[in-house]
Amino acid sequence: MECKVHYVRKKWLDEKQAATYTSLSKRKLFDLRMSGRLSYSKVDGKILYDIDILDNFVENNRVI
């Protein structure tokens, strides 16, 4: 019997996970939210970030 493990990439990250993922502080993420530069969702008072939005944000702010 063969056992396969499938890894699923998370779609949503909470504030702590998003800060770790982007190497930004939670305060910086807050400032970006408040300025309208970074979109987010709020469910039952919990802030959630779409991982694709975070990837795009970091990529679009690349300095060449």
Secondary structure, DSSP 8 states (H G I E B T S, - for coil): ----------SEEEHHHHHHHHT--HHHHHHHHHTTSS--EEETTEEEEEHHHHHHHHHHT---
